[in-house]
Amino acid sequence: MKPSRSSVIALIIANTVPLFGVLFFNWTIFQIFFLYWCESGVIGFYNSIKVIKMCGFESILVVPFINVPLGLFMAVHFWLILGFMAPELAPTSFSFFPSLETLLPLLSPIVIPIGTLFVSHGFSFFSNFIGNREYEHMDIARLISESYKRIGIMQISIILGGMLIDLFDVPILGAAILVVAKLITDLHAHINEHSSKETESPE
């Protein structure tokens, strides 16, 4: 089984939007990292919908179980990127989980790119998980494992891309390399994830 063409196209478009932001709208490195931070939340949202589809009433217990670790990871990740890349935007009072008051000013400049990521993952959900009936041979352990694997690969590629930025005197070039590196690794992870779901039917 292969991922649907529409989900691959949507993924490429969604990952190209930040490149336009860098080239034409003077996006900062922090905005790119923050956008990819938001994508982890989008993945968590669709994972919750998948669990509800797979588990029904039992999802009332399973959804918190898979989202609490993700929430902790995102909280730590948020304060790290804010502290290292935009300390001037940090709120005067600290709470472990960032408040809406802290997040909303950061979200408003990148609402459209977040929307494209949401739509991209939505295409994958409806065309692969629902359309290709991946839910019929998916179990919760595999769902959690593959989601965190994808988030991990994505974040490693972002960190490596961020390291490359330090090698260039032209920040815009480093930012463009970061976006392209993330696109390539994300596309590879997407194809891998949705090409490994087929199982043999029982005789």
Sine and cosine of phi, psi and omega as CSV:
sin_phi,cos_phi,sin_psi,cos_psi,sin_omega,cos_omega
0.00,0.00,0.70,-0.71,-0.01,-1.00
-0.90,-0.43,0.43,-0.90,0.06,-1.00
-0.90,0.43,0.51,-0.86,-0.01,-1.00
-0.91,0.41,0.51,-0.86,-0.01,-1.00
-0.89,0.46,-0.61,0.79,-0.03,-1.00
-0.89,0.45,-0.60,0.80,0.00,-1.00
-0.94,0.35,-0.57,0.82,0.04,-1.00
-0.93,0.38,-0.69,0.72,0.01,-1.00
-0.89,0.46,-0.69,0.72,0.01,-1.00
-0.88,0.48,-0.64,0.77,0.02,-1.00
-0.89,0.45,-0.69,0.72,-0.01,-1.00
-0.89,0.45,-0.70,0.72,0.00,-1.00
-0.89,0.46,-0.73,0.68,-0.03,-1.00
-0.88,0.48,-0.60,0.80,-0.01,-1.00
-0.99,0.16,-0.23,0.97,0.04,-1.00
-0.99,0.11,-0.44,0.90,-0.03,-1.00
-0.82,0.58,-0.73,0.69,0.03,-1.00
-0.87,0.50,-0.49,0.87,0.03,-1.00
-0.90,0.44,-0.65,0.76,0.07,-1.00
-0.90,0.43,-0.60,0.80,0.04,-1.00
-0.88,0.48,-0.66,0.75,0.01,-1.00
-0.93,0.38,-0.72,0.69,-0.13,-0.99
-0.97,0.24,-0.55,0.83,-0.16,-0.99
-0.86,-0.50,-0.26,0.97,-0.08,-1.00
-0.82,-0.58,0.25,0.97,0.11,-0.99
0.82,0.57,0.68,0.73,0.07,-1.00
-0.89,0.45,0.57,-0.82,0.06,-1.00
-1.00,0.05,0.29,-0.96,0.06,-1.00
-0.87,0.49,-0.61,0.79,0.01,-1.00
-0.87,0.49,-0.67,0.74,-0.01,-1.00
-0.88,0.47,-0.60,0.80,0.03,-1.00
-0.92,0.38,-0.73,0.68,0.01,-1.00
-0.89,0.45,-0.63,0.78,0.00,-1.00
-0.92,0.39,-0.61,0.79,0.06,-1.00
-0.87,0.49,-0.70,0.72,0.00,-1.00
-0.94,0.34,-0.49,0.87,0.13,-0.99
-0.89,0.46,-0.69,0.73,0.02,-1.00
-0.88,0.47,-0.55,0.84,-0.02,-1.00
-0.89,0.45,-0.54,0.84,0.07,-1.00
-0.87,0.50,-0.62,0.79,0.05,-1.00
-0.92,0.39,-0.61,0.79,0.04,-1.00
-0.89,0.45,-0.69,0.73,0.04,-1.00
-0.87,0.49,-0.67,0.74,0.03,-1.00
-0.88,0.47,-0.62,0.78,0.02,-1.00
-0.89,0.46,-0.75,0.66,-0.03,-1.00
-0.94,0.35,-0.51,0.86,0.09,-1.00
-0.89,0.46,-0.62,0.79,0.03,-1.00
-0.90,0.44,-0.66,0.75,0.02,-1.00
-0.91,0.42,-0.62,0.78,0.03,-1.00
-0.89,0.45,-0.68,0.74,0.00,-1.00
-0.89,0.45,-0.67,0.75,0.02,-1.00
-0.87,0.49,-0.67,0.75,0.02,-1.00
-0.90,0.43,-0.64,0.77,-0.09,-1.00
-0.98,0.17,-0.59,0.81,-0.19,-0.98
-0.95,-0.32,-0.27,0.96,-0.03,-1.00
0.89,0.46,-0.77,-0.63,-0.08,-1.00
-0.88,0.48,-0.53,0.85,-0.03,-1.00
-0.91,0.42,-0.29,0.96,-0.03,-1.00
-0.89,0.45,-0.33,0.95,0.02,-1.00
-0.87,0.48,-0.41,0.91,0.06,-1.00
-0.99,-0.13,-0.58,0.81,-0.12,-0.99
-0.97,0.26,-0.64,0.77,-0.05,-1.00
-0.85,0.53,-0.76,0.65,0.06,-1.00
-0.88,0.48,-0.59,0.81,-0.03,-1.00
-0.86,0.50,-0.63,0.78,-0.03,-1.00
-1.00,0.03,-0.36,0.93,-0.09,-1.00
-1.00,-0.05,-0.40,0.92,0.01,-1.00
-0.89,0.46,-0.75,0.66,0.06,-1.00
-0.87,0.49,-0.62,0.78,0.03,-1.00
-0.90,0.44,-0.66,0.75,0.02,-1.00
-0.88,0.47,-0.66,0.75,0.03,-1.00
-0.90,0.44,-0.69,0.72,0.03,-1.00
-0.87,0.50,-0.71,0.71,-0.05,-1.00
-0.92,0.39,-0.57,0.82,0.02,-1.00
-0.90,0.44,-0.74,0.67,0.02,-1.00
-0.89,0.46,-0.70,0.72,-0.01,-1.00
-0.87,0.49,-0.67,0.75,-0.02,-1.00
-0.87,0.50,-0.77,0.64,-0.05,-1.00
-0.92,0.38,-0.48,0.88,0.06,-1.00
-0.92,0.38,-0.76,0.66,-0.04,-1.00
-0.94,0.34,-0.55,0.83,0.03,-1.00
-0.93,0.36,-0.69,0.72,-0.03,-1.00
-0.91,0.41,-0.62,0.78,-0.06,-1.00
-1.00,0.09,-0.51,0.86,-0.17,-0.99
-0.93,-0.36,-0.42,0.91,-0.02,-1.00
-0.51,-0.86,0.86,0.51,-0.05,-1.00
-0.87,0.48,-0.41,0.91,-0.01,-1.00
-0.93,0.37,-0.31,0.95,0.00,-1.00
-1.00,-0.04,-0.09,1.00,-0.04,-1.00
-0.92,0.39,0.64,-0.77,0.02,-1.00
-0.94,0.35,0.34,-0.94,-0.02,-1.00
-0.95,0.32,-0.53,0.85,0.05,-1.00
-0.96,-0.29,0.65,-0.76,-0.09,-1.00
-0.97,-0.25,0.71,-0.70,0.21,-0.98
-0.72,-0.70,0.55,-0.84,-0.13,-0.99
-0.84,0.54,-0.72,0.69,0.06,-1.00
-1.00,-0.06,0.85,-0.53,-0.04,-1.00
-0.86,0.50,0.67,-0.74,-0.03,-1.00
-0.99,0.11,0.25,-0.97,0.07,-1.00
-0.87,0.49,-0.57,0.82,0.01,-1.00
-0.88,0.48,-0.55,0.83,0.04,-1.00
-0.98,0.20,-0.64,0.77,-0.14,-0.99
-0.98,0.19,-0.62,0.78,-0.14,-0.99
-0.84,0.54,-0.71,0.71,0.03,-1.00
-0.89,0.45,-0.47,0.88,0.01,-1.00
-0.98,0.18,-0.51,0.86,-0.04,-1.00
-0.98,0.22,-0.57,0.82,-0.16,-0.99
-0.84,0.54,-0.62,0.79,0.00,-1.00
-0.95,0.30,-0.26,0.96,-0.08,-1.00
-0.84,-0.54,0.48,0.88,-0.02,-1.00
-0.87,0.49,-0.71,0.71,-0.04,-1.00
-0.90,0.44,-0.75,0.66,0.06,-1.00
-0.86,0.51,-0.62,0.79,0.05,-1.00
-0.89,0.45,-0.64,0.77,0.03,-1.00
-0.88,0.47,-0.64,0.77,0.00,-1.00
-0.92,0.39,-0.59,0.81,0.06,-1.00
-0.92,0.39,-0.63,0.77,0.01,-1.00
-0.89,0.45,-0.68,0.73,0.02,-1.00
-0.92,0.39,-0.66,0.75,-0.01,-1.00
-0.86,0.51,-0.75,0.66,0.02,-1.00
-0.93,0.37,-0.48,0.88,0.07,-1.00
-0.92,0.40,-0.66,0.75,0.08,-1.00
-0.84,0.54,-0.71,0.71,-0.01,-1.00
-0.90,0.45,-0.66,0.75,-0.02,-1.00
-0.89,0.46,-0.76,0.64,-0.10,-1.00
-0.97,0.25,-0.58,0.81,-0.06,-1.00
-1.00,0.07,-0.53,0.85,-0.03,-1.00
-0.99,-0.14,-0.85,0.52,-0.08,-1.00
-0.92,0.39,-0.69,0.73,0.00,-1.00
-1.00,0.00,-0.82,0.58,-0.08,-1.00
-0.89,0.46,-0.69,0.72,0.03,-1.00
-1.00,0.03,0.06,1.00,0.07,-1.00
0.84,0.54,0.66,0.75,0.03,-1.00
-0.89,0.46,-0.45,0.89,-0.04,-1.00
-0.89,0.45,-0.33,0.95,-0.04,-1.00
-0.95,0.30,-0.44,0.90,0.00,-1.00
-0.80,-0.61,0.48,0.87,0.05,-1.00
-0.95,-0.32,0.66,-0.75,0.13,-0.99
-0.90,-0.43,0.27,-0.96,-0.12,-0.99
-0.88,0.48,-0.68,0.74,-0.02,-1.00
-0.87,0.50,-0.66,0.75,0.00,-1.00
-0.93,0.36,-0.63,0.77,0.04,-1.00
-0.87,0.50,-0.74,0.67,-0.01,-1.00
-0.89,0.45,-0.72,0.69,-0.04,-1.00
-0.86,0.51,-0.74,0.67,-0.07,-1.00
-0.95,0.31,-0.55,0.83,0.02,-1.00
-0.92,0.40,-0.71,0.70,0.00,-1.00
-0.93,0.36,-0.53,0.85,0.07,-1.00
-0.89,0.46,-0.69,0.73,0.00,-1.00
-0.91,0.41,-0.69,0.73,0.03,-1.00
-0.89,0.46,-0.65,0.76,0.00,-1.00
-0.89,0.46,-0.72,0.69,0.02,-1.00
-0.88,0.48,-0.68,0.74,-0.01,-1.00
-0.88,0.48,-0.72,0.70,-0.05,-1.00
-0.94,0.35,-0.59,0.81,0.05,-1.00
-0.89,0.45,-0.68,0.74,0.00,-1.00
-0.90,0.44,-0.58,0.81,0.02,-1.00
-0.92,0.38,-0.68,0.74,0.01,-1.00
-0.89,0.46,-0.72,0.70,0.02,-1.00
-0.89,0.46,-0.64,0.77,0.04,-1.00
-0.90,0.44,-0.64,0.77,0.04,-1.00
-0.89,0.46,-0.59,0.81,0.05,-1.00
-0.91,0.42,-0.58,0.81,0.03,-1.00
-0.91,0.42,-0.52,0.86,-0.02,-1.00
-0.85,0.52,-0.59,0.81,-0.01,-1.00
-0.91,0.41,-0.31,0.95,-0.02,-1.00
-0.99,0.13,-0.17,0.99,-0.07,-1.00
-0.91,-0.42,0.63,-0.78,0.09,-1.00
-0.98,0.18,-0.28,0.96,0.00,-1.00
-0.98,-0.22,0.98,-0.21,-0.08,-1.00
-0.85,0.53,-0.57,0.82,-0.05,-1.00
-0.89,0.45,-0.57,0.82,0.02,-1.00
-0.94,0.35,-0.69,0.73,0.03,-1.00
-0.89,0.46,-0.65,0.76,0.01,-1.00
-0.91,0.42,-0.64,0.77,0.02,-1.00
-0.90,0.44,-0.65,0.76,0.04,-1.00
-0.89,0.46,-0.65,0.76,0.03,-1.00
-0.85,0.52,-0.73,0.69,-0.03,-1.00
-0.90,0.43,-0.69,0.72,-0.02,-1.00
-0.92,0.40,-0.66,0.76,0.01,-1.00
-0.88,0.47,-0.65,0.76,0.01,-1.00
-0.92,0.39,-0.65,0.76,0.02,-1.00
-0.86,0.51,-0.72,0.70,-0.04,-1.00
-0.91,0.42,-0.73,0.69,-0.03,-1.00
-0.93,0.36,-0.60,0.80,0.00,-1.00
-0.92,0.38,-0.64,0.76,0.02,-1.00
-0.90,0.44,-0.69,0.73,0.02,-1.00
-0.89,0.47,-0.69,0.72,0.00,-1.00
-0.91,0.42,-0.62,0.78,-0.01,-1.00
-0.90,0.44,-0.73,0.68,-0.02,-1.00
-0.91,0.42,-0.66,0.75,0.03,-1.00
-0.88,0.47,-0.72,0.69,-0.07,-1.00
-0.88,0.48,-0.68,0.74,-0.11,-0.99
-0.99,-0.12,0.13,0.99,0.10,-0.99
-0.96,-0.26,0.04,1.00,-0.10,-1.00
-0.87,-0.49,0.32,0.95,-0.08,-1.00
-1.00,-0.07,-0.24,0.97,-0.12,-0.99
-0.96,0.29,0.71,-0.70,0.06,-1.00
-0.79,-0.62,0.31,-0.95,0.00,-1.00
-0.96,0.29,0.63,-0.78,0.07,-1.00
-0.98,0.20,0.58,-0.81,0.01,-1.00
-0.91,0.41,0.59,-0.81,-0.01,-1.00
-0.99,0.15,0.00,0.00,0.00,0.00
